Amino acid sequence: MSRTTGKGPAGKGFWALGLAVWLWTLAVAAPAQALDRRVIPLSNLRDGQPEVTLHGESETVALRAFIPPTGPLSSVLLTLTYENGIDILPDKGALAVFINGAAVAELPLSAFRGPVNATITLPASLMRPGENQIVFQTNAQHRAICTVRGTYDLWARVNLAASSLTLVSDGGVPDPDLAMMRQLMMASDRARDPLAILKIGTEVDPDHLGWGAMVAQSYGLLLGDQSPRVVAVPVPPVRPAPAGAPAAAASAAASGSPLDTLPLPGAKNILIGTRDQIAPLLGEARAAAITGPFLAVYPVAGGPAPPGGAGAGVAGGAFVGVASGRTPAEVDLAVMRLADVNRALPTQATALITDAAPVQPPPRPVQAEGRYRLSDLGFPTVQHSGYRYTGQFTLTLPAGFAPVSDRAVLFHVDGAFEGNLGPGAILNVRVNGAAATAMEIDKRSSGIIENGEMQLPMALFRPGLNVIEVEAELPPAGGTDCVFAVRRPSFTLLDSSTIEIPGFARLATLPNLATTAQTAYPYGGMAGRDPVEPFDLVVVGKEPAWFGAAWTMAARLAQRSGELLRVVPYTGWDSGPDANALIVGPIAALPQGVFTSAPLPADRLAGLLEAGSLIAQASARGEPMAANDRRALVDRLRTAWAGGGTTRPGGSPRSLAPIAPAADSGAQSRWQRMAETKDGTAAASSGWVPDWARRGMAAVARYVNRWTVVEAPVDVVALTENTETLPEAALLQYKAPGTEPLTWTLLTASDSRSMDRAMRALGDGGQWDKLRGGGGLWSSAAPTMTVLEPSHPYQVILNPFDIGNLILILARNLSQRIELLFALLLGTAVVLTVSMRLLLKRGHAERSGS
């Protein structure tokens, strides 16, 4: 018998085979364990349509991408899909791409042959954790028409849904700490994931409603201009695993950390509660560390994997943040510290809070009366060569901005133009999309514009953000072959140009959802620098969808206000709020007291929303309801309304009834104290004014309001004319019952599924910016917003003891009511005529000796 050893040929082959198998195992296993691949669809970087269109000869669009903390990047890949018009002159057009200010590609724009796919390999050092800017810039020239008209045929469109940014790191996913948590919440690869606020048990009490509202507001502030979405996720109480439980559950129970086994809806999760409430979910070891106001963040592997992510069942960067304490008061401190976006969190996974005092953010820039240079508004000097220039800058006016109709905002232009211009050269200005004014450019002015005055009607401006667009049309003097059009006209707009804002009234006319959507008034500050008044957040309903909707609305309002709002939470309905209130709940559970002064009757609104919900559900299933069925549904509604009863679309009658309150008075009193002393000052900004003076001014305001506003009841039947746009959700704003000028805003739907669909449409569908007037009705089945005009408008005087403001308010109201102004002038003329006649008659009598 012979013995094989490692020294023979067979032994050497055996060891070589083993080494090869070992190396192959390492090559396969290492990437699976350490590779971190993040894919950011560019459609995640902005709301609305998943595309970017650049018009004209030259235009620039910037996108912000937030990169989460990763290991050292090994490769970065930018994939773009774009197309352009057919009239672009070959070799004269390009789509330039910039990353963080560095040019990374110049892609050709030529005659259209279909979508173009481009792959750009980027230096890994170019990207950084946090905010990164991606800029697209087009330069194009028409192939046949070298005029202003030809520039309208020039366009390029980037398909954001088919474009992406891929980042690969060989270092694996870093363990999160508290300082990373905000970056993970803002990460663009998870932008479509909602923020999930976890709650042990199925009942949400006022404390959890308030805590969730504060965290949701900070989330909205972090996202900036992107739509926040917050969901409530109830977690069933953790029980010991039974004897026959699966191995995974038994292992989790044994390790004392059931957190990893939760079915989470996404990668961003926040768990809030006292230590006793969340201890079963954290485990004994983690719960023992909660000896005061406590913050922590733990990585988890739950939730769906991102597109092209690290692998199925593994969510790279998924986390659960924890805000806790031994008592509700300690949880308050932890939540407030977590929500304070003006201070960085510590670079550790767990921390006891010792610095809970809030830091006041710097006031947001708001333009009031005065003169502002364009450089002060962030607009630099622009030099444009071509036939049509378009640019824009913004003004942010305070929430109490009320224009006076006979006044104008003055735009003083400093600029220049050169080249052989033909007739028709003009400078146009638009305000918020509406034509405002124009200036003809005359060659005899030597090409220089010095302090050229353009009057912009004040009525075109609104509270909040205003977009002013400048467009210069520079037609050439004679026809020129586009191929040889080397020297084109040019236009320069200097940043020394100024905007002069005259005095305006400090007056809010409500209801006005546009003002609320843009500035958060009356729930936010009045002028960007004033203290924020507390408001009541009332949720009537037991299902998680209603709390998620309330938190999403709070996040939206904080975004528009620019700071954390003061919230007093209520669950259920007692005697009604005694302050400005945001009310959320299903239409069937809302008490009749909610609709005392609402623009739509409760019964008719309920029937309308239920009909819209049935249509939206059919569309969601992929089986759109036939036109005949929709019409029959509307006919049943109208029959029920004509009969005076309330009938479900299914046929059974019902009526709305009050529900029992479910609020904790102790928790509410604690939240009241927190709201009133959040900034260390009293909530009322006019506490120095005597009560009798405030009551007298309120009476005058009610009297003036009675004669200066026009009431227009809502035609409910007209809302059913188009059966394709029947709403499934409603956002209504109206005056609260009573004499005080308080505002209630009601968000409602027929059921929780309808509310979920409607909140997605409100954010992803861009419906938020379409809110106007006294109400908005919308559905996930139709991309439209039905706007209700204010049925019972009322006015709030923001500076009631400013005489100049009162004079401007009087001038504004009289200019809007011509009949009152005419009656006032006629009355004045009659009084003067009678007085003069009496004086003349008396003088004549004295001279005649009578």
MIMIDREN-57807 format. One record per residue (C-alpha): y negated, z, x. Coordinates in steps of 0.5 Angstrom, whole numbers, padded with zeros to 4 digits, always signed. Example, Ala and Ser with C-alpha at 12.3 -4.5 7.8 and 13.67 -1.06 7.14 Angstrom:
<sites>
+0009+0016+0025;+0002+0014+0027;
</sites>
This chain:
<sites>
+0000+0000+0000;-0007-0002+0002;-0013+0003+0001;-0020-0001+0000;-0026+0002+0003;-0033+0001+0003;-0033-0002+0010;-0029-0008+0008;-0032-0014+0004;-0029-0012-0003;-0033-0005-0002;-0039-0009+0001;-0039-0013-0006;-0038-0007-0010;-0044-0003-0007;-0048-0009-0008;-0047-0010-0015;-0048-0003-0016;-0055-0003-0013;-0057-0009-0017;-0055-0006-0023;-0059+0000-0021;-0065-0004-0020;-0064-0008-0026;-0064-0002-0030;-0070+0001-0027;-0074-0006-0028;-0072-0005-0035;-0073+0002-0036;-0080+0003-0033;-0084-0001-0037;-0081+0001-0043;-0083+0008-0041;-0089+0007-0038;-0092+0001-0040;-0098+0002-0045;-0101-0004-0048;-0107-0004-0053;-0108-0010-0057;-0115-0010-0060;-0116-0015-0066;-0123-0018-0065;-0124-0017-0073;-0123-0010-0072;-0130-0010-0069;-0134-0011-0075;-0134-0011-0083;-0134-0016-0088;-0131-0023-0086;-0127-0024-0080;-0131-0029-0077;-0137-0030-0073;-0141-0036-0074;-0147-0038-0069;-0152-0043-0072;-0157-0048-0069;-0158-0050-0062;-0158-0043-0059;-0156-0036-0062;-0153-0030-0059;-0148-0025-0063;-0146-0018-0060;-0140-0014-0062;-0138-0007-0059;-0131-0005-0057;-0129+0002-0056;-0123+0002-0051;-0119+0009-0052;-0117+0013-0045;-0112+0009-0042;-0108+0010-0035;-0111+0005-0029;-0111-0002-0032;-0107-0007-0029;-0109-0013-0034;-0114-0015-0039;-0113-0021-0043;-0119-0024-0048;-0116-0029-0053;-0121-0033-0057;-0120-0038-0063;-0126-0042-0064;-0128-0049-0067;-0135-0052-0068;-0139-0058-0072;-0138-0065-0071;-0145-0067-0069;-0145-0063-0062;-0147-0068-0056;-0141-0068-0051;-0142-0064-0044;-0149-0061-0047;-0146-0056-0051;-0142-0049-0049;-0140-0043-0052;-0141-0037-0046;-0138-0031-0047;-0141-0024-0043;-0137-0018-0042;-0142-0012-0041;-0147-0016-0038;-0142-0020-0034;-0141-0028-0035;-0133-0029-0036;-0133-0036-0039;-0136-0042-0041;-0132-0046-0046;-0134-0053-0048;-0137-0055-0055;-0135-0062-0056;-0134-0066-0062;-0129-0063-0067;-0122-0064-0066;-0119-0058-0069;-0119-0050-0067;-0119-0049-0060;-0115-0044-0057;-0118-0040-0050;-0114-0035-0046;-0119-0031-0041;-0116-0027-0036;-0121-0021-0034;-0122-0017-0028;-0119-0010-0030;-0125-0006-0027;-0130-0010-0032;-0127-0006-0038;-0129+0002-0038;-0127+0007-0043;-0132+0008-0049;-0136+0003-0051;-0136-0004-0049;-0140-0010-0051;-0138-0017-0052;-0143-0023-0053;-0142-0030-0055;-0148-0035-0054;-0148-0042-0056;-0152-0048-0053;-0152-0054-0057;-0155-0061-0057;-0155-0066-0063;-0151-0073-0061;-0156-0077-0065;-0162-0073-0069;-0167-0070-0064;-0171-0066-0069;-0171-0060-0073;-0167-0063-0078;-0161-0064-0073;-0161-0057-0071;-0158-0055-0078;-0152-0059-0076;-0150-0055-0070;-0145-0049-0071;-0140-0046-0068;-0135-0041-0071;-0130-0036-0067;-0124-0034-0071;-0124-0026-0070;-0118-0025-0074;-0114-0030-0069;-0118-0027-0063;-0116-0021-0059;-0117-0017-0053;-0111-0014-0050;-0111-0008-0045;-0104-0007-0041;-0104+0000-0036;-0098+0001-0032;-0099+0009-0032;-0097+0010-0039;-0101+0014-0045;-0105+0020-0042;-0104+0026-0046;-0110+0027-0050;-0115+0033-0049;-0121+0035-0054;-0126+0031-0050;-0122+0025-0051;-0121+0026-0059;-0128+0023-0061;-0126+0017-0056;-0119+0016-0060;-0123+0017-0067;-0127+0011-0065;-0122+0007-0061;-0122-0001-0064;-0115-0002-0063;-0114+0004-0069;-0121+0002-0073;-0117+0000-0079;-0113+0006-0079;-0116+0012-0084;-0118+0019-0081;-0113+0023-0085;-0114+0030-0086;-0108+0034-0087;-0107+0040-0092;-0101+0045-0092;-0099+0045-0100;-0102+0040-0105;-0108+0044-0108;-0114+0043-0104;-0119+0049-0105;-0127+0049-0104;-0126+0051-0097;-0122+0045-0095;-0126+0040-0099;-0132+0043-0095;-0129+0043-0088;-0126+0036-0090;-0133+0034-0092;-0136+0036-0085;-0131+0033-0081;-0131+0026-0085;-0139+0026-0084;-0138+0027-0076;-0133+0021-0076;-0138+0017-0080;-0143+0019-0075;-0138+0017-0069;-0137+0010-0072;-0144+0008-0073;-0145+0002-0077;-0137+0001-0078;-0134+0003-0085;-0131+0010-0085;-0125+0011-0089;-0122+0018-0090;-0116+0020-0094;-0113+0027-0096;-0105+0028-0094;-0102+0034-0097;-0096+0037-0092;-0091+0040-0096;-0089+0047-0093;-0084+0047-0087;-0078+0051-0089;-0072+0053-0084;-0067+0047-0083;-0061+0048-0087;-0054+0048-0084;-0052+0041-0085;-0059+0038-0083;-0060+0032-0079;-0060+0033-0072;-0067+0031-0071;-0070+0036-0076;-0065+0042-0073;-0068+0040-0066;-0075+0040-0069;-0074+0047-0072;-0071+0050-0066;-0077+0048-0062;-0082+0051-0066;-0086+0044-0067;-0085+0041-0073;-0092+0037-0072;-0088+0031-0069;-0084+0030-0075;-0089+0029-0080;-0090+0022-0083;-0097+0021-0082;-0101+0015-0085;-0104+0013-0078;-0106+0015-0071;-0112+0019-0073;-0110+0026-0076;-0114+0033-0077;-0111+0039-0079;-0115+0044-0082;-0113+0051-0084;-0113+0059-0083;-0108+0061-0078;-0103+0064-0083;-0103+0057-0087;-0102+0052-0081;-0097+0057-0077;-0091+0054-0080;-0093+0047-0078;-0095+0049-0071;-0090+0053-0069;-0090+0060-0066;-0092+0059-0059;-0098+0054-0061;-0100+0059-0067;-0100+0065-0062;-0106+0062-0059;-0111+0062-0065;-0114+0069-0064;-0121+0066-0066;-0125+0060-0068;-0120+0055-0065;-0120+0047-0063;-0114+0044-0061;-0111+0037-0060;-0104+0035-0060;-0100+0028-0058;-0095+0026-0063;-0091+0020-0064;-0091+0019-0071;-0095+0013-0075;-0094+0006-0075;-0095+0002-0068;-0101-0002-0067;-0100-0010-0067;-0097-0012-0061;-0097-0004-0059;-0092+0000-0054;-0086-0001-0059;-0084+0000-0066;-0084+0008-0068;-0089+0009-0062;-0096+0010-0064;-0100+0010-0057;-0106+0015-0057;-0104+0018-0064;-0106+0025-0064;-0107+0031-0069;-0113+0035-0068;-0113+0042-0070;-0119+0046-0073;-0117+0054-0075;-0118+0061-0074;-0116+0068-0077;-0120+0068-0083;-0124+0062-0087;-0131+0064-0083;-0127+0063-0076;-0125+0056-0079;-0132+0055-0081;-0134+0056-0074;-0129+0051-0071;-0130+0046-0076;-0138+0046-0075;-0137+0046-0067;-0132+0040-0068;-0137+0036-0073;-0143+0037-0068;-0143+0030-0065;-0149+0032-0060;-0145+0036-0056;-0139+0034-0052;-0132+0038-0053;-0129+0041-0047;-0124+0037-0043;-0118+0041-0045;-0112+0041-0050;-0114+0048-0053;-0120+0052-0053;-0123+0058-0057;-0130+0057-0059;-0135+0061-0057;-0141+0056-0057;-0142+0055-0065;-0149+0055-0065;-0151+0047-0067;-0155+0043-0063;-0161+0039-0067;-0160+0032-0066;-0167+0028-0064;-0170+0025-0070;-0168+0018-0071;-0174+0013-0070;-0178+0012-0076;-0184+0007-0077;-0189+0010-0082;-0196+0008-0082;-0199+0005-0075;-0199-0001-0071;-0192-0002-0067;-0191-0007-0061;-0185-0011-0061;-0183-0008-0055;-0183-0001-0058;-0178-0004-0063;-0173-0006-0058;-0175-0014-0058;-0176-0017-0051;-0180-0023-0050;-0177-0029-0051;-0177-0036-0048;-0174-0042-0052;-0173-0049-0051;-0171-0053-0057;-0173-0056-0064;-0172-0049-0068;-0172-0042-0065;-0169-0036-0070;-0170-0029-0068;-0171-0022-0071;-0173-0015-0070;-0172-0009-0075;-0177-0004-0078;-0174+0003-0081;-0178+0006-0086;-0178+0013-0089;-0174+0014-0095;-0180+0016-0099;-0183+0009-0098;-0186+0006-0104;-0190+0000-0103;-0197-0001-0106;-0197-0008-0109;-0204-0010-0106;-0203-0009-0099;-0199-0012-0094;-0196-0011-0087;-0200-0015-0082;-0196-0019-0076;-0200-0020-0070;-0197-0026-0066;-0198-0027-0059;-0194-0033-0057;-0195-0040-0054;-0192-0047-0055;-0191-0053-0050;-0189-0060-0050;-0190-0066-0054;-0190-0063-0061;-0191-0068-0067;-0194-0066-0074;-0190-0060-0078;-0190-0055-0073;-0190-0048-0076;-0188-0041-0075;-0184-0038-0081;-0183-0031-0082;-0178-0028-0087;-0177-0020-0089;-0170-0018-0092;-0168-0025-0093;-0174-0027-0097;-0180-0032-0095;-0186-0028-0093;-0191-0032-0090;-0192-0038-0085;-0197-0041-0080;-0198-0048-0078;-0198-0049-0071;-0204-0054-0069;-0204-0058-0062;-0212-0057-0062;-0211-0049-0061;-0209-0051-0054;-0202-0048-0055;-0203-0041-0055;-0203-0036-0060;-0207-0030-0059;-0207-0024-0064;-0205-0029-0070;-0205-0025-0076;-0200-0026-0081;-0199-0022-0088;-0193-0020-0090;-0193-0017-0097;-0191-0010-0098;-0187-0011-0104;-0181-0014-0099;-0180-0008-0095;-0176-0003-0097;-0174+0004-0095;-0169+0004-0089;-0167-0002-0085;-0172-0008-0086;-0170-0014-0082;-0176-0019-0080;-0174-0026-0078;-0178-0031-0074;-0177-0038-0074;-0181-0043-0070;-0180-0051-0072;-0182-0055-0067;-0181-0063-0068;-0182-0068-0063;-0188-0073-0063;-0184-0079-0063;-0176-0081-0063;-0172-0080-0057;-0165-0082-0055;-0162-0075-0055;-0158-0077-0049;-0165-0078-0045;-0168-0072-0049;-0169-0068-0042;-0176-0064-0044;-0176-0061-0051;-0181-0057-0054;-0181-0050-0052;-0184-0043-0056;-0185-0037-0053;-0186-0030-0057;-0189-0024-0053;-0187-0017-0054;-0194-0015-0054;-0194-0018-0061;-0195-0012-0066;-0193-0010-0073;-0199-0006-0077;-0196-0002-0083;-0202+0000-0088;-0201+0007-0092;-0196+0007-0097;-0194+0012-0103;-0189+0018-0101;-0185+0017-0108;-0178+0016-0110;-0176+0012-0116;-0169+0014-0118;-0164+0012-0120;-0163+0007-0114;-0157+0006-0111;-0160+0001-0106;-0164+0007-0103;-0158+0012-0103;-0154+0007-0099;-0159+0005-0094;-0162+0012-0093;-0157+0017-0096;-0163+0020-0101;-0163+0024-0104;-0158+0027-0101;-0161+0026-0094;-0167+0027-0091;-0174+0024-0094;-0177+0021-0087;-0172+0022-0082;-0175+0029-0079;-0175+0033-0085;-0170+0038-0087;-0164+0036-0091;-0163+0039-0097;-0156+0042-0099;-0153+0038-0105;-0146+0040-0109;-0140+0036-0108;-0136+0036-0114;-0129+0034-0114;-0125+0034-0121;-0118+0032-0120;-0112+0034-0117;-0109+0028-0113;-0111+0027-0106;-0114+0020-0107;-0120+0024-0110;-0121+0028-0104;-0121+0022-0100;-0126+0018-0104;-0131+0024-0104;-0130+0025-0096;-0131+0018-0095;-0137+0018-0099;-0140+0024-0095;-0138+0020-0089;-0142+0014-0091;-0148+0018-0093;-0148+0022-0086;-0148+0015-0083;-0154+0013-0087;-0158+0019-0086;-0156+0020-0078;-0154+0027-0079;-0150+0032-0082;-0151+0033-0089;-0151+0040-0092;-0145+0041-0097;-0143+0046-0102;-0136+0044-0105;-0134+0045-0112;-0127+0044-0114;-0127+0043-0122;-0132+0044-0127;-0136+0050-0129;-0143+0050-0132;-0145+0044-0128;-0148+0043-0121;-0155+0046-0121;-0158+0041-0115;-0157+0034-0113;-0149+0033-0114;-0144+0028-0112;-0139+0028-0117;-0132+0025-0116;-0126+0025-0121;-0122+0021-0126;-0125+0018-0132;-0120+0022-0136;-0121+0029-0133;-0129+0029-0133;-0132+0033-0138;-0137+0031-0143;-0142+0035-0139;-0142+0030-0134;-0144+0024-0138;-0150+0027-0142;-0155+0023-0139;-0151+0018-0136;-0152+0010-0137;-0146+0009-0140;-0142+0012-0145;-0136+0016-0143;-0131+0013-0148;-0133+0006-0147;-0133+0007-0139;-0126+0009-0140;-0124+0003-0144;-0127-0001-0139;-0124+0002-0133;-0117+0002-0135;-0118-0005-0137;-0120-0007-0130;-0115-0003-0127;-0109-0007-0131;-0112-0013-0128;-0113-0011-0121;-0106-0008-0121;-0103-0015-0123;-0107-0018-0118;-0104-0013-0113;-0097-0015-0115;-0098-0022-0114;-0098-0024-0121;-0105-0025-0123;-0106-0024-0131;-0107-0030-0135;-0114-0032-0138;-0111-0031-0145;-0108-0024-0144;-0115-0022-0140;-0119-0024-0146;-0114-0021-0151;-0115-0014-0147;-0123-0015-0148;-0122-0017-0155;-0118-0010-0156;-0124-0006-0153;-0129-0009-0157;-0125-0008-0163;-0125+0000-0161;-0132+0000-0159;-0134-0003-0166;-0130+0002-0170;-0133+0008-0166;-0126+0010-0163;-0124+0010-0156;-0117+0006-0155;-0113+0005-0149;-0112-0002-0147;-0105+0000-0149;-0107+0002-0156;-0106+0010-0156;-0113+0013-0158;-0115+0019-0153;-0122+0023-0152;-0125+0026-0146;-0125+0034-0146;-0127+0039-0141;-0122+0042-0136;-0122+0049-0134;-0126+0051-0127;-0122+0052-0121;-0127+0054-0116;-0127+0060-0112;-0134+0064-0113;-0133+0067-0106;-0132+0061-0102;-0138+0058-0106;-0143+0063-0104;-0141+0063-0097;-0142+0055-0097;-0149+0057-0100;-0151+0061-0095;-0148+0056-0089;-0152+0051-0093;-0159+0055-0093;-0159+0057-0086;-0155+0051-0082;-0162+0050-0078;-0164+0057-0078;-0169+0056-0084;-0170+0056-0091;-0167+0050-0095;-0174+0049-0099;-0179+0045-0095;-0185+0048-0100;-0183+0055-0100;-0191+0057-0099;-0193+0053-0105;-0194+0058-0111;-0189+0057-0117;-0194+0056-0122;-0197+0050-0117;-0190+0047-0117;-0189+0048-0124;-0195+0045-0126;-0194+0039-0121;-0187+0038-0124;-0191+0038-0131;-0196+0032-0129;-0190+0028-0126;-0186+0028-0132;-0192+0026-0136;-0194+0021-0131;-0187+0018-0131;-0187+0018-0138;-0192+0013-0138;-0191+0009-0132;-0183+0007-0132;-0179+0003-0137;-0173+0005-0140;-0167-0001-0141;-0161+0001-0144;-0154-0002-0141;-0151-0007-0146;-0144-0005-0145;-0141-0011-0149;-0144-0016-0144;-0140-0013-0138;-0134-0016-0141;-0137-0023-0142;-0133-0025-0135;-0126-0023-0136;-0125-0024-0128;-0130-0019-0126;-0128-0013-0130;-0129-0007-0126;-0124-0001-0124;-0129+0003-0121;-0136+0005-0122;-0141+0009-0118;-0147+0011-0123;-0153+0015-0121;-0158+0018-0126;-0162+0024-0128;-0159+0031-0129;-0159+0034-0135;-0165+0039-0136;-0173+0038-0134;-0172+0038-0126;-0172+0032-0122;-0165+0032-0120;-0160+0027-0119;-0153+0026-0120;-0148+0021-0117;-0142+0019-0120;-0136+0016-0117;-0130+0015-0122;-0124+0010-0124;-0118+0011-0129;-0113+0013-0124;-0112+0015-0116;-0109+0008-0115;-0115+0004-0117;-0119+0009-0113;-0115+0008-0107;-0116+0000-0108;-0123+0001-0110;-0125+0005-0104;-0122+0000-0099;-0126-0006-0103;-0132-0002-0102;-0131-0001-0095;-0127-0007-0092;-0130-0012-0097;-0137-0011-0096;-0139-0008-0103;-0143-0002-0100;-0149-0006-0098;-0149-0010-0105;-0150-0003-0109;-0157-0003-0113;-0160+0000-0119;-0157+0005-0123;-0150+0003-0122;-0145-0001-0119;-0138-0003-0122;-0133-0007-0118;-0126-0009-0117;-0121-0010-0111;-0119-0016-0115;-0126-0020-0115;-0131-0020-0109;-0137-0018-0113;-0141-0012-0115;-0144-0012-0122;-0150-0008-0122;-0153-0004-0127;-0161-0004-0128;-0164+0004-0128;-0163+0005-0136;-0167+0012-0135;-0172+0011-0129;-0175+0017-0126;-0180+0019-0120;-0180+0024-0115;-0187+0025-0112;-0185+0027-0104;-0192+0030-0102;-0195+0033-0109;-0200+0036-0106;-0203+0031-0101;-0209+0028-0105;-0209+0021-0101;-0201+0020-0103;-0203+0022-0111;-0208+0016-0111;-0204+0011-0108;-0198+0013-0113;-0203+0012-0118;-0205+0005-0116;-0198+0003-0115;-0196+0005-0122;-0202+0002-0125;-0201-0004-0121;-0194-0004-0124;-0196-0003-0131;-0202-0008-0133;-0202-0006-0140;-0204+0001-0138;-0209-0002-0133;-0212-0006-0138;-0212-0001-0143;-0216+0004-0138;-0221-0001-0136;-0222-0003-0143;-0223+0005-0145;-0228+0006-0139;-0232+0000-0141;-0232+0002-0149;-0234+0009-0146;-0240+0006-0142;-0242+0002-0147;-0242+0008-0152;-0246+0012-0147;-0251+0007-0145;-0252+0006-0153;-0253+0013-0154;-0258+0014-0148;-0262+0008-0150;-0263+0010-0157;-0265+0017-0155;-0270+0014-0151;-0273+0009-0156;-0273+0015-0161;-0277+0019-0156;-0282+0014-0154;-0283+0012-0162;-0284+0020-0163;-0279+0020-0168;
</sites>
